[in-house]
């Protein structure tokens, strides 16, 4: 009996991580934009959907929040990326999927203040219960997903090659991806490792 219980416990431990991740989709280059018609509350204006936010050359989706130290140290990069996307006729949204402090520092009112302080020029959307983060397979902040004008994912990952110390970056991955996408060239790399705080989901 003891041996059987031990075997069952071992099996549960082995399967538990898969069960936790089973609700998440691993969105890879070539995939289509998910949940494009879902309307989300916008801390920086009227409620909007990803489809509405897209522009002539595509859509850039960034998962972020108010509180992550990596988000804070990359605020300048976020502003630069917003401006670059706008200049290249690419819509952009910033999505807060962080549930750990939803009633406090990552709450809707706090998001309004943060968006104004950071002078966001794009929608700052609330992802209730991390549903979009699960569909995208987003796990960190900041993390970006670039879609072309056909709604196809062409790049996902980090904005630059040094999220821990953005002042010393050598490559702006997202700008290179945008340039190649618009020029009709292959985006390489199409995937980079996103480094930052984990998106906190509800238990």
N, C-alpha and C positions, 0 to 999 in steps of 0.2 A: 504493500500500500504506500509506504513511504517513498519507494522508488518511483511508483506511478505518479505521485504528487510532484516529485522533483522533476520528472520528465515533462509534466504539464506546465509547471512553472517556467522551465527552460524554454518550452515552445512559445509560451505567452510573451516572454521577454524578447524572443527572436522575432515574433510577428508584430509586436506593439508598434515599433517605428513605422512599419508599412501601413498599419491601420491609421495612424495619425496623419500620414501623408496622403492617404487614399483620396481625400477630398480635394487635394491640390492638383491642378493641371500643370504639367511641365510644358510651357509655351516656348517653342523653339523657332528659329528663323524659317520662314515658309508658312507658318501658321497664320490663320486669319484673326483679325481683331475680334475678341470676344465681347459679348454684352454691349455692343455698340449703341443699342437703343435704350439702355437703362438710364433713366434720369436720376441724377444724384444731387443732393443739396450742395450748394456752392457758397462757401464762406466769403467769396469775393464777388458776389453778384447773384444773378438769377440761377435757379436750378438748370442743369444742362446735362447732356449725354455726350459720350465720346464721339458719336456720329456728328453731332452738332458742332463739336469743337474742332473737327478735322478741317483742313484747308486744302487749297489747290494741290499742294505737293505731299500731303500726308498728315500724320499725327504723331506727336511725341508724348508718351505717357511717362510721368515720373512718379514713383512712389516715394513719399517723404513724410515728414511730420514736423512738429514744433520743437521737440525735445532732444532728439538724437544729437550727440556731440559731433558726429560726422556730417550731419545735415548743417549744423551751425558753422562748422569750419569750412564747409563748401558753399556757403551762401553766395559768395562772389561768383562761383562757378555756375550756380543755379541761375543767377541773374544774367550772366553771360550767355548761358544756354537758351534762356527765354528770348533774349534779343536775337540770337543767331537763328533760332527757329522762325521767329517772326520775319526776319529779313529774307528768309528763304521760303516764305509762304507755306510754312508748316504750322498747323495748329498744335497747341500744347495744353495739357492739363497736369496739375499736381494733385496727387491723391494721398489722403491720410487714412491709412488702414490700421493705425496703431490703436488697440483697444485698451491697453493697460492703464492709461490716464485719460480715458474718454470723458470722465466726469470732472476733469480738472485741466491739466496743462495741455492735453490734446483734445479738449472739448471744442464744440462748435464756436462758442464765444471767443475762446483763446485763439482759435484758427483765424477768426476775423481780425483780431488784433495783430496776429503774426503776419497775415497777408498784407495788411496795411503798412506795418513796420518795414517789411521786406520789399514793399512797393511791387507786389506781384501784378503782372499785367495779363495773367492767364487765370482761368478758373482754378480754385483750390477746393477740391471735392472731398466730401466725407464718404468713406467706404464702410458702411455699417457692417459689423461682424466680419470684416476682412473678406467679404465675398469676392470682390474683384481681385484682391491680392491672391486668393486661392485660384481663381480662373487663370490668372497670369502666371502663377507659380512664383510670384514675387516674395522675397524673403528678407530683403535688407532695405535700409534707407541710407542714402539715396540710391535708387536703382531705376534705370531708364529702359523704355521699350519704344523703338522707332518703327512706324508703319508707313509704307508708301501710299500713293494715292489710290491703290487698289485694295487697301486694307490688309496688306500682307506684311508680316513682321520681317524686317531686314537686319535689325540690330537689337541686342539686349545686353545690359551689363552696366558698367561704370561710365561716368562722364569723361573721366580722365584716368591716366595711369598711376596717379598718386593721391587717392582719396584721403589717405591719412595725413598728407602734407601737401595740399593742392598748390601751395605757392611754389613748389619745386616740381610741378608736372613737366613731362616731356612730350606727351601726346594727348591731344583732345580727341578721344575715341569718337565721341558723339558728333563732333564737327566733321571729322573725316568720313564718318558714316553718312551724314547728310550730304556732303559734297559728292560722294560716289553714287548715292541713291539718285540724286537729281541728274547726275551726268549719265545715268544708265549703266554704270560700272558695277562690278561685284563689290559688295561691302566686305572688306577683309581687314581685321577680324569681324565676324558677324556676331560673335559672342565673347564677352570678357567677364572676368570675375567681379561681381559687385561686392564691395567692401564697405561695411557700415554696421549700424545697429540692426538687430533682428526685429522684424515686424512682430509686435506682440499681439497674439490672437487670444480670444477668450478660451478658457479651459473647457 
